Amino acid sequence: MHAVIRRYEGVTDPAEAGRRVNEEFLPLLRQVQGFVAYYFVDAGGGVMVSTSVFQDRAGAEESTERAGDYVRNRLAELLPNPPQVTAGEAVAHS
């Protein structure tokens, strides 16, 4: 399993960002080979964190590409700052 965590700061409208991600981005992400799970969390204070889980590294890398494209094209005004991205192999999970 591989996971990608993206931390977005300076989010201008978390509710609208969540709505768009749920309705538009998540269906795109589910098409990526090896998709396991996705969570988009409103951490408060203009911070949102996404966690994507895939069966392999290739799926995780593709998700990063799709996320970048989606944010640039559909969320730039809501997520104005580039995310901090952490990715790697899940060494423990349930």
C-alpha positions as a printed Julia matrix, in Angstrom:
94×3 Matrix{Float64}:
   0.0    0.0     0.0
   1.09   3.55   -0.75
  -0.29   6.77    0.67
  -0.11  10.41   -0.34
  -0.87  13.18    2.15
  -1.37  16.74    0.94
  -1.64  19.65    3.37
  -3.22  22.83    2.0
  -2.91  26.12    3.91
  -4.73  29.37    3.25
  -7.95  27.66    2.13
 -10.51  30.41    1.5
 -13.73  28.35    1.57
 -13.38  24.85    3.04
 -17.05  23.95    2.55
 -16.97  24.78   -1.17
 -13.61  23.03   -1.6
 -15.04  19.94    0.05
 -18.13  20.02   -2.13
 -16.13  20.27   -5.35
 -13.67  17.58   -4.33
 -16.49  15.23   -3.39
 -18.53  15.85   -6.55
 -15.79  16.35   -9.15
 -12.36  15.12   -8.04
 -13.23  11.96   -6.16
 -14.89  10.35   -9.21
 -11.67  11.03  -11.18
  -9.53   9.57   -8.44
 -11.61   6.4    -8.22
 -10.63   5.69  -11.84
  -6.93   5.4   -10.93
  -5.73   1.8   -10.95
  -5.26   0.51   -7.4
  -7.45   3.12   -5.68
  -8.24   2.11   -2.08
  -9.43   5.2    -0.17
  -9.51   8.99   -0.08
 -10.21  11.44    2.76
 -10.35  15.26    2.64
 -10.3   16.79    6.11
 -11.08  20.34    7.21
  -8.48  20.81    9.95
  -9.69  24.34   10.75
  -7.88  27.63   10.51
  -7.78  27.54    6.7
  -6.01  24.17    6.64
  -7.28  21.12    4.76
  -5.53  17.77    4.49
  -6.13  15.03    1.93
  -5.05  11.42    2.3
  -5.07   9.07   -0.69
  -4.34   5.35   -0.43
  -3.44   3.09   -3.34
  -2.35  -0.5    -3.74
   0.93   0.53   -5.38
   3.31   3.41   -5.99
   2.15   3.95   -9.59
  -1.4    4.71   -8.46
  -0.16   7.07   -5.77
   2.01   8.94   -8.28
  -0.86   9.22  -10.75
  -3.08  10.6    -7.99
  -0.53  13.34   -7.34
  -0.58  14.32  -11.01
  -4.39  14.32  -11.13
  -4.63  16.31   -7.91
  -2.24  18.96   -9.21
  -4.17  19.32  -12.45
  -7.51  19.44  -10.66
  -6.43  22.05   -8.14
  -4.92  24.27  -10.86
  -8.04  24.02  -13.05
 -10.9   23.92  -10.53
  -9.72  24.98   -7.06
  -7.02  27.62   -7.51
  -9.15  30.37   -5.97
 -10.03  28.18   -2.96
  -6.63  26.54   -2.45
  -4.26  29.39   -3.41
  -1.06  27.87   -2.0
   0.79  24.77   -3.21
   0.37  21.83   -0.85
   2.99  20.19    1.31
   3.1   16.65   -0.08
   4.23  13.56    1.81
   4.14  10.19    0.07
   5.42   6.73    0.73
   4.83   3.08    1.41
   2.46   2.24    4.24
   4.49   0.02    6.54
   1.57  -0.7     8.9
  -2.15  -0.62    8.22
  -5.43  -2.32    9.05
